Every structure is written in C-alpha cells, then in structure tokens.
Amino acid sequence: MPNHINSKNTLETYGADDLHFAYAVAHESTEWLSILISQARMESKELQVRLKEQGVHASNFYKLQKLLDLTEFFAEERVSHFEHVQNGYKEELESNKKAVTL
C-alpha cells in the first residue's frame, strides 16, 4: 500500500478503496477531456466548411488538426491507463472483501 507522510509527520496508509476512487475520478475527468477534444474537432471542421465557402483553403487548418490529433491520442491513452489501473484496484478491493467474509 502506498504511504504518505502528512504535515504532522504521521504516516498515512492508502488502501485499494482509496486508490480505486482516485483512479475512477481521474478516468472520468479524462473521459470528459476526450469529449471536449472531439467537440473542438467537430467545431473546427464546421469552421473549415464555412471558411472554404469564402475561399480559405483547408490546409490553413493543418496545424490545428495535428494538435487536436495529438491531444486526442494522449487523452485516449490516459483514459485507457486510468481505467486499467482503476480495474486493478477494484479487483483488489473485491478480493479483500471476499477474504474478510471468509
């Protein structure tokens, strides 16, 4: 179990339930970030269509698209990682509960 020394120099111990909750919050927050990135991508595409009608070429959006691609990749990778770690702590928590009931 991870340990932490607080401001009173006493050792705090965090269990699977604490870490499961922390990773669940991180997972959910990162999922919301991924949704925001997708929305920004859709808005960018709509803007490209409107500006194309005014003679602005889509290549002007190349850098923005690449930045959105990279950001989306990192967000999706973090979502996957947080979900994986969260599930590991969930399994540990369930295993601990079964051991207590035996």
KOLSE-122885 format. One line per field, with one value per residue (C-alpha): residue in one letter; x, y, z. Coordinates in pm, whole numbers, padded with zeros to 5 digits. Last residue first. Layout:
BEGIN
code	[A:...]
u	[X:...]
v	[Y:...]
w	[Z:...]
END
This chain:
BEGIN
code	[L:T:V:A:K:K:N:S:E:L:E:E:K:Y:G:N:Q:V:H:E:F:H:S:V:R:E:E:A:F:F:E:T:L:D:L:L:K:Q:L:K:Y:F:N:S:A:H:V:G:Q:E:K:L:R:V:Q:L:E:K:S:E:M:R:A:Q:S:I:L:I:S:L:W:E:T:S:E:H:A:V:A:Y:A:F:H:L:D:D:A:G:Y:T:E:L:T:N:K:S:N:I:H:N:P:M]
u	[-01432:-01606:-01279:-01114:-01408:-01385:-01010:-01066:-01329:-01087:-00805:-01032:-01137:-00773:-00690:-01000:-00887:-00541:-00686:-00940:-00669:-00449:-00727:-00840:-00474:-00423:-00747:-00634:-00287:-00428:-00687:-00416:-00205:-00494:-00611:-00261:-00242:-00582:-00473:-00152:-00338:-00612:-00474:-00462:-00842:-00819:-00999:-01210:-01520:-01706:-01398:-01444:-01782:-01655:-01341:-01549:-01762:-01446:-01305:-01631:-01622:-01260:-01340:-01626:-01391:-01145:-01422:-01526:-01166:-01148:-01469:-01310:-01006:-01223:-01393:-01066:-00904:-01211:-01206:-00830:-00880:-01172:-00977:-00681:-00884:-01057:-00729:-00581:-00393:-00166:-00089:00235:00245:00480:00211:00217:00136:00373:00234:00230:00130:00000]
v	[-01591:-01253:-01062:-01252:-01177:-00805:-00809:-00977:-00717:-00437:-00598:-00637:-00274:-00171:-00347:-00202:00150:00079:-00031:00254:00508:00369:00361:00714:00825:00678:00840:01180:01145:01048:01328:01583:01457:01458:01802:01939:01781:01930:02275:02251:02154:02418:02651:02346:02367:02657:02982:03092:03220:02889:02719:02934:02779:02424:02484:02626:02312:02101:02306:02277:01898:01882:02101:01863:01566:01745:01819:01452:01346:01589:01439:01093:01235:01351:01011:00819:01053:01022:00642:00646:00829:00604:00284:00433:00500:00160:-00021:00121:00434:00446:00764:00802:01078:01370:01623:01771:01431:01146:00931:00556:00347:00000]
w	[00484:00474:00511:00224:-00004:00076:00008:-00330:-00418:-00328:-00524:-00827:-00797:-00762:-01088:-01254:-01162:-01303:-01639:-01649:-01571:-01849:-02108:-02029:-02034:-02382:-02502:-02369:-02521:-02862:-02852:-02777:-03066:-03311:-03193:-03241:-03588:-03681:-03562:-03763:-04082:-04050:-04315:-04544:-04562:-04809:-04732:-05029:-04852:-04900:-04759:-04448:-04371:-04430:-04225:-03940:-03936:-03924:-03637:-03442:-03488:-03367:-03066:-02979:-03000:-02773:-02524:-02523:-02456:-02165:-02025:-02049:-01868:-01581:-01559:-01554:-01299:-01073:-01104:-01041:-00712:-00610:-00677:-00490:-00179:-00191:-00257:00059:00148:00451:00639:00833:01087:01035:01134:00783:00630:00550:00269:00219:-00079:00000]
END
